[in-house]
Amino acid sequence: SVLSWDADNVAACVANINAAAPGGIPPAWIGGAYPITATQLQQAIAAKLNADAGGGGLLSDCIFAPNTQLQYGNLKAMMSWLGMDPTIQAGGAANMPLARNFISADGRRPSMAVVDPVPGPPLPILGYVPAIQ
């Protein structure tokens, strides 16, 4: 899986999150203190997805590899969990998705890689795009 972040949506989401929670401490999965930054949110989301979904590895804030079917299912479950997180919901539904999730597949081998038409409820924090062959 490769995340392609929507910079405008991330920036607007972060602005709403910071406005909704001045001062205080963000959730443990984000860390730090308010105000949070776009980079901080992106890295926190990527790290949370990778750690809790059992990803094979993380490169910067965008790549989880390898992505087995189990890991992919876990990523979907974690995206749904993040979509229900009060901090993400404070970012506003109008600012979603925060990123698009690209699935890459080795075109030399048989693959079941397909478009995933069901974004994680209730807020689709990540959109889905066709597999890259």
N, C-alpha and C positions, 0 to 999 in steps of 0.2 A: 504494500500500500504506500502511496506517495500522496502527501497532503499538499495542495496548492492553496495557499491562504488568500482570502479576499481582503486586501489591506484596508479598503474603505469600511467594510463591515466590521472588521476587527477593531479599527480605531473608534467607530461609533459605539460598538458594544462596550469597549473599555471606558469611554467617556460616560456612558450610562451607568456602568457598574460603579465607577468612582463617585458619580453624583448621588447614587442611591446609598452609598456607605462611606460618608466622609469620616476620616479617622478610623481608628479600630484596626483590626487584624483580619486579612483575607482568610478564606478557608485554608486548612493545612495543605491541601493539594496544590494551592497556588503559592503559598508562603509569602514572606516579606511583609510589607505594610502598605496601606493605602497612601497615596494613589498608586495603582498598579499601572504598568506600561503594556503596550501591545506586545512587545517582545516577551515580556514576563508571562502574559496570558498564553501566547502561542507555545512557549517552551513548557509551561505547566500542563497544558492540554496534551501535548505530544508525549511528555514524560508519563503522565497519568495513563494514557492509552497504552503506551508501550509496557509499563510495569504491570498494570492490572489485566491486560489482555494476553500476557505471556508472549510478547513480541520477541522476535529474534535479535533485534537491535534497533538502535535509533541513531540517525545521522542528522545533526542539527535539530531542527524542529519539523522535519518533513518526511522521513522515510522509516518504515517499519519493515524489516526483512529478516529471514524469510517469513512469508505469510501463509501458513498452512490453513486448511479449512477450519480447524479448531480455533486458531488465532484470529481468523477473519470473523468467525462467530463471536468470539470474545470482544473484538474491536467493536462490532455492532452493538453488543450489550453495553459496553462502556460508553459508546456515543449516546445511547439512550439514557444512561445514568447521568451523563454530563448535561444532557438536554433538560433533565429534571432538576438539576442543581439550582438552588435559589440564586446563586451568584450569576450563573449564566442566564437565568431567566430575567434577572435585573438588567441584562444587556439589551433586552427587547427583541421581540419576534421579528420586527422590521429589519433588524441587523443580521439576520441569518440567511444563508449559512455562513459560517466563519471561514470555511474551507471546502474545497472539493476533494474527494478521495478518489485517486486514480489507482486502478488495479493493473499491474503489469503481468504479462504472461509470456513465457518462452514460446515463440511461434514455431519452433522446431519440434515441439512435443505436443501430444494431445492435451487439450486444456478444456476445463469446464468454466473458464472465466467468462462471465456475462455481465451485462448491466444490472446493477442492483436497484430495482425501482422503489424500494421501501426505505425512506430515511428514518432515522431513529426518532421516536416520539418523545415528548410532545413538541419540542422545538428541534427542527432539523439543523443541528449545529454543523453538520457536514453534509454536503451534497455528494451525489454519486455520478460517475461518468463511465462510459464504456471502457472495457479492457483495452490496453495498448498491446498490440501484438508485434 
